[in-house]
Amino acid sequence: MTRTILAAIIVLASGAAASADTVIYHNTLRTPRGDYALHNDGYYCDQRVGPDRNGVPTSAAYKRCMASRGWRYQYTKRTPPKKTWIDPETGLTCHDILGGLGSVCSNF
């Protein structure tokens, strides 16, 4: 029972503080390539040097790996976490809508 409650708290806490980073790379090869090639090369580097984590600066080893695959690191676009809270009556996760004029609560 305690493990279940602890696991639920960890999941809710990680969801409430989640944010997304978008890392932008530039194709350095003369051949045009798209997102599919970038995704595959990123997966390759994830396997070689470890994944590029959200909220942590991209490592030099990861940048070198991507450069060896024909991609130059440009910048990271950080998306701040969405402000959420837990409704004490229902236990649902809530967030603002309509520019703060209302709120919506759900577990999805």
TAHUHU-V599480 format. One line per field, one symbol per residue. ss: DSSP state (a for helix, b for strand, c for the rest). psi: psi as a letter, one per 40 degrees, with the letter a starting at -180 (. if undefined). Layout:
ss=???
psi=???
This chain:
ss=caaaaaaaaaaaaaaacccbbbbbbbbcccccccaaaaaaaaaaaaaaaccccccccccaaaaaaaaaccbbbbbbbbbccccbbbccccccbbbbbaaacbbbbbcc
psi=ddddddddddddddddeiihhhhhihheiehhiaddddddddddddddeiihiiehihiddddddddeefhhhcihhhhiihhiihhdddeihiiiiffeeaihhie.
